[in-house]
Amino acid sequence: MKLFYTLILLMLTTLSAIDIQYVEKIPLDSIQHGNLLEIEQGKFITNFCRSKQIIQVDGNNVGVLDREISYAMNADLRAAHGDTLLFPRLHHGIDVYTYHSNQLQFIETILDNPQPETSYFWYELEVMDDVLFQCHHVFPGEGNYFSRWEAYSAHNLLEPELLSSINLPNDRIVNKAFFHNQHYYFVEYHDVVKMCVDLTAMNLQPATEDNEHFDYVWDANLYDDHLFLTAYQGDFLSLFVYSFQEDGTLSLNNEYPLDYTVNSSAVFNDAEIIYTGFSDIEEHSIIRFQWQNEELTNREDFQLNITATSLNLMKSDVEYLAFTRSEIYRLDQDFQQQTIISESTYYWAQEVLMDRYIVMLADSDRDIYDFVYHIFDIETHTFLPFESEGFVSIQKQRYSQDYLIFEHTSFVKIVRLGDNGIESIANLSMPANYNTFEMFDNVACISQIVDSELIYKFYRIEGDQLIFLNEFDPDYPTNTCMFLDPHHIVIIENYIYHPGYYYYRIENDFSLTEIMFVPGEMEIYATESMIAPSGTGLSPLNFTDPDTPSLWDALTLPGYQYLDNYMVSYNGQSHYMYSDSYFNTYITDNRFNVLHHWQDSYAFFLDGNNIVLNDGSSVVLAQVNGLDSDEETIPPKVNSLVMHPNHPNPFNPTTTISFDLPQRCHVRLEIYNIKGQRVDTLLDEVMDTGNHRIVWQPQNKASGVYLSRLRTGRDERVRKMILLK
């Protein structure tokens, strides 16, 4: 009830201009280890998205000593002076905290002055020799971006004074920075460079004798007056060991080939050097060297039975602690025995129902292919007694206000929600060769594959039974369909060879009468207008009068990449919220004029004026004030290289990779496995400006994570894909 009255009070104090006012923070009681820093023996500070935690590992017991949920998304934390900690935000600004008596105390936010109409994406932060360095991507608009290094005097950390700055091309992203013998060094993704002592000049000079250039620098660590750098040269990953010369330049001592990808986690302790890595996503490994007489000797390789997307290793007395994102393992000295001492779950919001229930994807590093869904009740701050079993997917996330659909391989689970939680669960056995399932109230439309074509059949749902009504056999290749209301349906034509959608009226006998056809690739959402994403924006179809729809002009959206996070809200008129690939979230009116923009991509409309922000470990409720404001801005055009997320993802057997070219240029599109090995080349040719789509059908490839790499001259984009068989 306290939350209810708080929301009512906020609604009565609506502002004239649109802004976001935060209302409540709800922890989901999970222990997350996105980034770790050991502050005392067995005590660690970790931050993951919005959640900051102090955790204690005592033997096999793991507990949370303190937790704070912030409104801003976190990046990797850093130690500053003594007990002072720096939590950079994912975008602009750094939160300063102190640590005392197992508690975190917020002090101040520094460097939080972004320029108007400019986006920032944080990459690196270091405090060295009373100098604070930060590097971030800057997006000034019109699709342009560059890297910016800034050096600040940190004698008074709360009032940093800018000493100098330098703008670098977008292919010179700084990965690591360190200080050694009066010289500042900056490790970029492709080079190692040295900064002169005079910081006001910010003159970056090559630090290696022959100016080595790498395809990709994975990580760098300073130890025993040497620089240990892991980097790719072609398809091969190696460890490079450098020593420092009197003039500050780096001299290569030796190169050690590595057999598989290494993580950013490395342990340097007692004359031994340990790297964690993985040969594939289910086989984590350990490489241990002895460091003697400035040489790496006695290499040992160990295989771990730990399934996770990442693993951080830390020394604890004579044993080791291994942290995945959601689990903690205790390992013996020889890595032969491993005991899990903590297991947690993180939750990703998928949809909001009835202005109250959040459908959550419960995920864990131990079960990376087992997608289990839970339902969180915002009013009671508890999860409903429900979880889906087996491998399921909410393929389209389209449902009415009181039910949701889980599609399995041979049956469909329908969960109906009410004011008191779950009202009923129906398990419908699907016909043989069923492909898609759509429903509206008690009517279902199921597509079946017959002679390599999709036939659409209408059924009435009665309990757990399907009662056949009629069928429709289109004379064109199709993908799926969607109800718009009880009397209208859309059938989507094949989006690869001849994209478009047909709009039909459902007659009383459940036969279909065509109303119109609209060409173009699309995704549809059941609102008062249909949304059809194109290469640069959206083309809405207004069906206020469902029997005489009208197609609006195409609209261009700022930062448009892919409507992966899309919600509609009703507040007198329609408002839309969507996110691009750079963690920007936009709220628009029904003509997609931008009313508000902020840098946070995990946002969903709860109801007309309230939103939910979810990050895996917490839920934040916020109020959108002034949503009916007439202050509208015109979206700028996007004219940069854009690589959209592949669709579908996860996929089997094929997926479509699409991208936009701002100009005619040479394009190379390659596929890599998780080891960094190239497994396929899809494009290597000159292509014209505009949108392009390429279908990847992997032959004889194992299930797992793959990377699609798009290169055009000096521009490069990478996307993660998951093949499930």
MOTA-V26057 format. One record per residue. N is the residue number from 1. RES is the residue in three letters. SS is DSSP state (~ for helix, > for strand, _ for the rest). OMEGA is omega in whole degrees, -180 to 180 (* if undefined). Layout:
((N:RES:SS:OMEGA) (N:RES:SS:OMEGA))
//
This chain:
((1:MET:_:179) (2:LYS:~:178) (3:LEU:~:-178) (4:PHE:~:-179) (5:TYR:~:177) (6:THR:~:180) (7:LEU:~:179) (8:ILE:~:180) (9:LEU:~:-180) (10:LEU:~:179) (11:MET:~:-178) (12:LEU:~:-178) (13:THR:_:-178) (14:THR:_:-179) (15:LEU:_:-180) (16:SER:_:177) (17:ALA:_:-177) (18:ILE:_:171) (19:ASP:>:179) (20:ILE:>:177) (21:GLN:>:-175) (22:TYR:>:-171) (23:VAL:>:-173) (24:GLU:>:178) (25:LYS:>:-175) (26:ILE:>:176) (27:PRO:>:177) (28:LEU:_:172) (29:ASP:_:175) (30:SER:_:178) (31:ILE:_:-177) (32:GLN:_:-176) (33:HIS:_:-178) (34:GLY:_:178) (35:ASN:>:-171) (36:LEU:>:172) (37:LEU:>:180) (38:GLU:>:-177) (39:ILE:>:173) (40:GLU:>:179) (41:GLN:_:178) (42:GLY:_:179) (43:LYS:>:-174) (44:PHE:>:168) (45:ILE:>:-179) (46:THR:>:174) (47:ASN:>:-178) (48:PHE:>:-179) (49:CYS:_:-180) (50:ARG:_:-171) (51:SER:>:172) (52:LYS:>:-177) (53:GLN:>:166) (54:ILE:>:-179) (55:ILE:>:179) (56:GLN:>:176) (57:VAL:>:-179) (58:ASP:>:-174) (59:GLY:_:177) (60:ASN:_:179) (61:ASN:>:180) (62:VAL:>:-180) (63:GLY:>:178) (64:VAL:>:179) (65:LEU:>:-180) (66:ASP:>:-180) (67:ARG:>:173) (68:GLU:>:176) (69:ILE:>:180) (70:SER:_:178) (71:TYR:_:180) (72:ALA:_:176) (73:MET:_:-178) (74:ASN:>:165) (75:ALA:>:-175) (76:ASP:>:-179) (77:LEU:>:180) (78:ARG:>:172) (79:ALA:>:179) (80:ALA:_:-179) (81:HIS:_:176) (82:GLY:_:-178) (83:ASP:_:179) (84:THR:>:-178) (85:LEU:>:179) (86:LEU:>:176) (87:PHE:>:177) (88:PRO:>:174) (89:ARG:>:-178) (90:LEU:_:-178) (91:HIS:_:-175) (92:HIS:_:180) (93:GLY:_:-179) (94:ILE:>:177) (95:ASP:>:180) (96:VAL:>:179) (97:TYR:>:167) (98:THR:>:-178) (99:TYR:>:178) (100:HIS:>:172) (101:SER:_:176) (102:ASN:_:179) (103:GLN:>:175) (104:LEU:>:180) (105:GLN:>:179) (106:PHE:>:-180) (107:ILE:>:-175) (108:GLU:>:172) (109:THR:>:-179) (110:ILE:>:177) (111:LEU:_:-179) (112:ASP:_:-178) (113:ASN:_:179) (114:PRO:_:177) (115:GLN:_:178) (116:PRO:_:178) (117:GLU:_:179) (118:THR:_:178) (119:SER:>:-180) (120:TYR:>:175) (121:PHE:>:-171) (122:TRP:>:178) (123:TYR:>:-171) (124:GLU:>:178) (125:LEU:>:177) (126:GLU:>:171) (127:VAL:>:-175) (128:MET:>:175) (129:ASP:_:-180) (130:ASP:_:175) (131:VAL:>:178) (132:LEU:>:177) (133:PHE:>:172) (134:GLN:>:178) (135:CYS:>:177) (136:HIS:>:171) (137:HIS:>:177) (138:VAL:>:180) (139:PHE:>:-177) (140:PRO:>:-179) (141:GLY:>:-180) (142:GLU:_:175) (143:GLY:_:-179) (144:ASN:>:173) (145:TYR:>:178) (146:PHE:>:176) (147:SER:>:-179) (148:ARG:>:173) (149:TRP:>:178) (150:GLU:>:177) (151:ALA:>:-178) (152:TYR:>:170) (153:SER:>:-176) (154:ALA:_:175) (155:HIS:_:170) (156:ASN:_:-172) (157:LEU:~:-178) (158:LEU:~:176) (159:GLU:~:-178) (160:PRO:_:-179) (161:GLU:>:-179) (162:LEU:>:177) (163:LEU:>:-179) (164:SER:>:178) (165:SER:>:179) (166:ILE:>:176) (167:ASN:>:-180) (168:LEU:>:175) (169:PRO:_:-174) (170:ASN:_:177) (171:ASP:_:180) (172:ARG:_:178) (173:ILE:_:-178) (174:VAL:>:-174) (175:ASN:>:-176) (176:LYS:>:177) (177:ALA:>:178) (178:PHE:>:-177) (179:PHE:>:-180) (180:HIS:>:172) (181:ASN:_:175) (182:GLN:_:177) (183:HIS:>:177) (184:TYR:>:-177) (185:TYR:>:-178) (186:PHE:>:-179) (187:VAL:>:178) (188:GLU:>:-180) (189:TYR:_:-178) (190:HIS:_:-175) (191:ASP:_:168) (192:VAL:>:-179) (193:VAL:>:-180) (194:LYS:>:174) (195:MET:>:178) (196:CYS:_:-179) (197:VAL:_:-180) (198:ASP:_:-175) (199:LEU:_:-179) (200:THR:_:179) (201:ALA:_:-176) (202:MET:_:-180) (203:ASN:_:-177) (204:LEU:>:-179) (205:GLN:>:177) (206:PRO:>:-178) (207:ALA:_:180) (208:THR:>:-173) (209:GLU:_:-179) (210:ASP:_:174) (211:ASN:_:179) (212:GLU:_:177) (213:HIS:_:-178) (214:PHE:_:174) (215:ASP:_:179) (216:TYR:>:176) (217:VAL:>:-176) (218:TRP:>:-177) (219:ASP:>:178) (220:ALA:>:-179) (221:ASN:>:179) (222:LEU:>:-178) (223:TYR:>:174) (224:ASP:_:180) (225:ASP:_:177) (226:HIS:>:176) (227:LEU:>:179) (228:PHE:>:-172) (229:LEU:>:175) (230:THR:>:-174) (231:ALA:>:176) (232:TYR:>:166) (233:GLN:>:-171) (234:GLY:_:180) (235:ASP:_:-173) (236:PHE:>:179) (237:LEU:>:-178) (238:SER:>:174) (239:LEU:>:-180) (240:PHE:>:-180) (241:VAL:>:-178) (242:TYR:>:170) (243:SER:>:-177) (244:PHE:>:176) (245:GLN:_:-178) (246:GLU:_:-180) (247:ASP:_:178) (248:GLY:_:179) (249:THR:_:-179) (250:LEU:>:178) (251:SER:>:-178) (252:LEU:>:176) (253:ASN:>:-176) (254:ASN:>:178) (255:GLU:>:-177) (256:TYR:>:179) (257:PRO:>:174) (258:LEU:>:-172) (259:ASP:_:-176) (260:TYR:_:-178) (261:THR:>:175) (262:VAL:>:175) (263:ASN:>:175) (264:SER:>:-177) (265:SER:>:176) (266:ALA:>:-180) (267:VAL:>:176) (268:PHE:>:-171) (269:ASN:>:172) (270:ASP:_:176) (271:ALA:_:172) (272:GLU:>:-178) (273:ILE:>:-173) (274:ILE:>:174) (275:TYR:>:172) (276:THR:>:-178) (277:GLY:>:177) (278:PHE:>:176) (279:SER:>:165) (280:ASP:>:-169) (281:ILE:_:-179) (282:GLU:_:-176) (283:GLU:>:176) (284:HIS:>:-174) (285:SER:>:177) (286:ILE:>:171) (287:ILE:>:-180) (288:ARG:>:175) (289:PHE:>:166) (290:GLN:>:-179) (291:TRP:>:-176) (292:GLN:>:177) (293:ASN:_:177) (294:GLU:_:176) (295:GLU:>:173) (296:LEU:>:-178) (297:THR:>:173) (298:ASN:>:178) (299:ARG:>:175) (300:GLU:>:178) (301:ASP:>:-180) (302:PHE:>:177) (303:GLN:>:180) (304:LEU:_:176) (305:ASN:_:-179) (306:ILE:_:177) (307:THR:_:-180) (308:ALA:_:177) (309:THR:_:177) (310:SER:_:-179) (311:LEU:_:177) (312:ASN:>:-176) (313:LEU:>:177) (314:MET:>:180) (315:LYS:>:178) (316:SER:>:-175) (317:ASP:_:-179) (318:VAL:_:180) (319:GLU:>:180) (320:TYR:>:170) (321:LEU:>:179) (322:ALA:>:-178) (323:PHE:>:164) (324:THR:_:-179) (325:ARG:_:-174) (326:SER:_:180) (327:GLU:>:174) (328:ILE:>:179) (329:TYR:>:170) (330:ARG:>:-177) (331:LEU:>:177) (332:ASP:_:-173) (333:GLN:_:-178) (334:ASP:_:175) (335:PHE:_:180) (336:GLN:_:180) (337:GLN:_:179) (338:GLN:>:-177) (339:THR:>:177) (340:ILE:>:-177) (341:ILE:>:177) (342:SER:>:178) (343:GLU:>:-176) (344:SER:_:-179) (345:THR:_:172) (346:TYR:>:-168) (347:TYR:>:179) (348:TRP:>:-179) (349:ALA:>:178) (350:GLN:>:-176) (351:GLU:>:176) (352:VAL:>:-179) (353:LEU:>:174) (354:MET:_:180) (355:ASP:_:-173) (356:ARG:_:-173) (357:TYR:>:176) (358:ILE:>:174) (359:VAL:>:-174) (360:MET:>:169) (361:LEU:>:179) (362:ALA:>:-173) (363:ASP:>:179) (364:SER:_:179) (365:ASP:~:-179) (366:ARG:~:-177) (367:ASP:~:-172) (368:ILE:_:178) (369:TYR:_:-177) (370:ASP:_:-177) (371:PHE:_:-178) (372:VAL:>:-176) (373:TYR:>:176) (374:HIS:>:180) (375:ILE:>:-177) (376:PHE:>:180) (377:ASP:>:-177) (378:ILE:_:-176) (379:GLU:_:-177) (380:THR:_:-178) (381:HIS:_:-180) (382:THR:>:173) (383:PHE:>:175) (384:LEU:_:179) (385:PRO:_:-176) (386:PHE:_:164) (387:GLU:_:180) (388:SER:_:-179) (389:GLU:_:177) (390:GLY:_:178) (391:PHE:_:-179) (392:VAL:_:174) (393:SER:>:169) (394:ILE:_:-166) (395:GLN:_:-172) (396:LYS:_:179) (397:GLN:_:178) (398:ARG:_:-180) (399:TYR:_:176) (400:SER:_:-172) (401:GLN:_:-173) (402:ASP:_:175) (403:TYR:>:176) (404:LEU:>:-170) (405:ILE:>:171) (406:PHE:>:-178) (407:GLU:>:175) (408:HIS:_:-178) (409:THR:_:-176) (410:SER:_:178) (411:PHE:>:179) (412:VAL:>:178) (413:LYS:>:178) (414:ILE:>:-179) (415:VAL:>:179) (416:ARG:>:-176) (417:LEU:>:177) (418:GLY:>:-179) (419:ASP:_:-179) (420:ASN:_:178) (421:GLY:>:-177) (422:ILE:>:179) (423:GLU:>:-180) (424:SER:>:175) (425:ILE:>:178) (426:ALA:>:176) (427:ASN:>:-177) (428:LEU:>:174) (429:SER:>:-176) (430:MET:_:175) (431:PRO:_:179) (432:ALA:_:178) (433:ASN:_:178) (434:TYR:>:-176) (435:ASN:>:-179) (436:THR:>:-180) (437:PHE:>:174) (438:GLU:>:-180) (439:MET:>:171) (440:PHE:>:-174) (441:ASP:_:-176) (442:ASN:_:178) (443:VAL:>:180) (444:ALA:>:172) (445:CYS:>:-176) (446:ILE:>:176) (447:SER:>:178) (448:GLN:>:178) (449:ILE:>:179) (450:VAL:>:-179) (451:ASP:_:176) (452:SER:_:177) (453:GLU:>:179) (454:LEU:>:174) (455:ILE:>:-177) (456:TYR:>:-179) (457:LYS:>:179) (458:PHE:>:179) (459:TYR:>:169) (460:ARG:>:-179) (461:ILE:>:177) (462:GLU:>:-176) (463:GLY:_:177) (464:ASP:_:-175) (465:GLN:>:174) (466:LEU:>:179) (467:ILE:>:-175) (468:PHE:>:-180) (469:LEU:>:-178) (470:ASN:>:178) (471:GLU:>:-178) (472:PHE:>:-178) (473:ASP:_:-179) (474:PRO:_:180) (475:ASP:_:179) (476:TYR:_:179) (477:PRO:_:-175) (478:THR:>:177) (479:ASN:>:-176) (480:THR:>:180) (481:CYS:>:177) (482:MET:>:172) (483:PHE:>:171) (484:LEU:>:174) (485:ASP:>:-177) (486:PRO:_:-173) (487:HIS:_:-179) (488:HIS:>:-177) (489:ILE:>:177) (490:VAL:>:174) (491:ILE:>:-174) (492:ILE:>:176) (493:GLU:>:-175) (494:ASN:_:-173) (495:TYR:_:180) (496:ILE:_:-172) (497:TYR:_:-178) (498:HIS:_:-172) (499:PRO:_:177) (500:GLY:>:178) (501:TYR:>:179) (502:TYR:>:-178) (503:TYR:>:-174) (504:TYR:>:168) (505:ARG:>:178) (506:ILE:>:-179) (507:GLU:_:-177) (508:ASN:_:179) (509:ASP:_:180) (510:PHE:_:163) (511:SER:_:-175) (512:LEU:>:175) (513:THR:>:-176) (514:GLU:>:177) (515:ILE:>:179) (516:MET:>:174) (517:PHE:>:178) (518:VAL:>:180) (519:PRO:>:175) (520:GLY:_:177) (521:GLU:_:-173) (522:MET:_:163) (523:GLU:_:-172) (524:ILE:_:176) (525:TYR:_:-174) (526:ALA:_:174) (527:THR:_:177) (528:GLU:_:173) (529:SER:>:177) (530:MET:>:-176) (531:ILE:>:-178) (532:ALA:>:179) (533:PRO:>:173) (534:SER:_:-177) (535:GLY:_:-176) (536:THR:_:-178) (537:GLY:>:-173) (538:LEU:>:173) (539:SER:>:-178) (540:PRO:>:173) (541:LEU:>:-178) (542:ASN:>:177) (543:PHE:_:172) (544:THR:_:167) (545:ASP:_:-170) (546:PRO:_:-179) (547:ASP:_:177) (548:THR:_:-179) (549:PRO:_:178) (550:SER:>:-178) (551:LEU:>:177) (552:TRP:_:176) (553:ASP:_:177) (554:ALA:_:-179) (555:LEU:>:178) (556:THR:>:-178) (557:LEU:_:178) (558:PRO:_:177) (559:GLY:_:-174) (560:TYR:_:174) (561:GLN:_:-175) (562:TYR:_:-177) (563:LEU:_:-180) (564:ASP:_:179) (565:ASN:_:-173) (566:TYR:>:177) (567:MET:>:176) (568:VAL:>:179) (569:SER:>:176) (570:TYR:>:178) (571:ASN:_:-174) (572:GLY:_:171) (573:GLN:_:-177) (574:SER:>:174) (575:HIS:>:-176) (576:TYR:>:177) (577:MET:>:-180) (578:TYR:>:-179) (579:SER:>:175) (580:ASP:_:-176) (581:SER:_:180) (582:TYR:_:176) (583:PHE:_:173) (584:ASN:_:178) (585:THR:>:-176) (586:TYR:>:169) (587:ILE:>:-177) (588:THR:>:169) (589:ASP:>:-175) (590:ASN:_:171) (591:ARG:_:176) (592:PHE:_:164) (593:ASN:_:-175) (594:VAL:>:177) (595:LEU:>:-179) (596:HIS:>:-179) (597:HIS:>:173) (598:TRP:>:-174) (599:GLN:_:177) (600:ASP:_:-172) (601:SER:_:-178) (602:TYR:_:-175) (603:ALA:>:179) (604:PHE:>:172) (605:PHE:>:173) (606:LEU:_:172) (607:ASP:_:-173) (608:GLY:_:-175) (609:ASN:_:-175) (610:ASN:>:-179) (611:ILE:>:178) (612:VAL:>:174) (613:LEU:>:-177) (614:ASN:>:-177) (615:ASP:_:-180) (616:GLY:>:-179) (617:SER:_:-179) (618:SER:>:175) (619:VAL:>:178) (620:VAL:>:176) (621:LEU:>:-178) (622:ALA:>:-180) (623:GLN:>:174) (624:VAL:>:-179) (625:ASN:>:177) (626:GLY:_:-176) (627:LEU:_:180) (628:ASP:_:-178) (629:SER:_:176) (630:ASP:_:180) (631:GLU:_:-178) (632:GLU:_:178) (633:THR:>:179) (634:ILE:_:-178) (635:PRO:_:175) (636:PRO:_:179) (637:LYS:_:176) (638:VAL:_:-177) (639:ASN:_:178) (640:SER:_:174) (641:LEU:_:-178) (642:VAL:>:174) (643:MET:>:-178) (644:HIS:_:172) (645:PRO:_:179) (646:ASN:_:-177) (647:HIS:>:-4) (648:PRO:_:177) (649:ASN:_:3) (650:PRO:_:-174) (651:PHE:>:173) (652:ASN:_:8) (653:PRO:_:-176) (654:THR:_:174) (655:THR:>:-178) (656:THR:>:177) (657:ILE:>:-179) (658:SER:>:-180) (659:PHE:>:180) (660:ASP:>:177) (661:LEU:>:179) (662:PRO:_:-179) (663:GLN:_:177) (664:ARG:_:-176) (665:CYS:>:175) (666:HIS:>:-176) (667:VAL:>:173) (668:ARG:>:-180) (669:LEU:>:-176) (670:GLU:>:177) (671:ILE:>:179) (672:TYR:>:172) (673:ASN:>:-174) (674:ILE:_:177) (675:LYS:_:-175) (676:GLY:_:180) (677:GLN:_:177) (678:ARG:>:-178) (679:VAL:>:-179) (680:ASP:>:172) (681:THR:>:-175) (682:LEU:>:-179) (683:LEU:>:172) (684:ASP:>:-171) (685:GLU:>:176) (686:VAL:>:-177) (687:MET:>:-179) (688:ASP:_:177) (689:THR:_:178) (690:GLY:>:-177) (691:ASN:>:-180) (692:HIS:>:180) (693:ARG:>:179) (694:ILE:>:179) (695:VAL:>:175) (696:TRP:>:177) (697:GLN:_:-176) (698:PRO:_:179) (699:GLN:_:176) (700:ASN:_:177) (701:LYS:_:-179) (702:ALA:_:174) (703:SER:_:178) (704:GLY:>:-178) (705:VAL:>:176) (706:TYR:>:179) (707:LEU:>:172) (708:SER:>:-174) (709:ARG:>:-179) (710:LEU:>:-179) (711:ARG:>:175) (712:THR:>:-177) (713:GLY:_:-179) (714:ARG:_:178) (715:ASP:>:-179) (716:GLU:>:176) (717:ARG:>:-180) (718:VAL:>:177) (719:ARG:>:177) (720:LYS:>:179) (721:MET:>:179) (722:ILE:>:176) (723:LEU:>:179) (724:LEU:_:178) (725:LYS:_:*))
//
